[in-house]
Amino acid sequence: MIRTQIQLTAEQLKALKGLAREEERSVADLVRESVAEYLVHRPRVDRAERVHRARSLIGRYHSDCPDLAEHHDDHLDDAFDH
């Protein structure tokens, strides 16, 4: 295992310590279990869905800059200069 540091709120740490006492486990063990559970159940969007979402945005927005597509870097530089 690899040692790491995390920051918790006082309330989170108090709750974890209480749960650790109740279950006779370490806080670290509870944190590892929580992270593993999150990684298994977190919402995922596959590549095909990400591509579909990106493509659905094409043409939905308009700009007053007729050359924005060709000169986007120049316009971005100008925006940051102001």
Contacts in CASP RR format, 6 or more apart in sequence:
PFRMAT RR
TARGET T0000
AUTHOR 0000-0000-0000
METHOD contacts of the structure
MODEL  1
MIRTQIQLTAEQLKALKGLAREEERSVADLVRESVAEYLVHRPRVDRAER
VHRARSLIGRYHSDCPDLAEHHDDHLDDAFDH
6 31 0 8 1.000
8 16 0 8 1.000
13 27 0 8 1.000
16 27 0 8 1.000
16 30 0 8 1.000
16 31 0 8 1.000
17 27 0 8 1.000
19 30 0 8 1.000
20 26 0 8 1.000
20 27 0 8 1.000
20 29 0 8 1.000
20 30 0 8 1.000
23 30 0 8 1.000
45 53 0 8 1.000
65 71 0 8 1.000
65 75 0 8 1.000
68 75 0 8 1.000
END
